Amino acid sequence: MKLIKKLKIKNDLGLHIRPATAVVKLLQPFKSTVSFIHKKTPANARSIMSLLMLTAKKNACITVEVEGPDAKKVMELLEQAFERRFGEYYE
């Protein structure tokens, strides 16, 4: 199964080291292949360095592609993570 969805970066600092680490940790128990695409540049979502190379800023739209046996669950968790700003909150 392959799922594709556009998700928005809501973090004030964009997709920096903390959110990138959160994505990599979130994906560890799953088998699906996950790619993030920003401005036509693909990144392996299991690699912190690859995610940082996207230089995605706040409000950037990321195309998320998930393919594999647990794709639906992975996409649900990624949607929640993006919505919750990967656990970062600013006042």
MOVEN-V122720 format. One record per pair of residues at least 24 apart in sequence whose C-alpha atoms are under 6 Angstrom apart, sorted by the first residue. I is the first residue (numbers start at 0). GAP is how many residues later the second one is. If there is no record, write none. Layout:
BEGIN
((I,GAP) (I,GAP))
END
This chain:
BEGIN
((0,66) (0,67) (1,64) (1,65) (2,62) (2,63) (3,60) (3,61) (4,58) (4,59) (5,56) (5,57) (6,54) (6,55) (7,51) (7,52) (7,53) (8,49) (8,50) (8,51) (9,48) (9,49) (9,75) (10,47) (10,74) (11,46) (13,42) (13,43) (13,44) (14,41) (18,67) (19,28) (31,35) (31,36) (31,38) (31,39) (32,33) (32,34) (33,31) (33,32) (34,29) (34,30) (35,27) (35,28) (36,25) (36,26) (37,24))
END
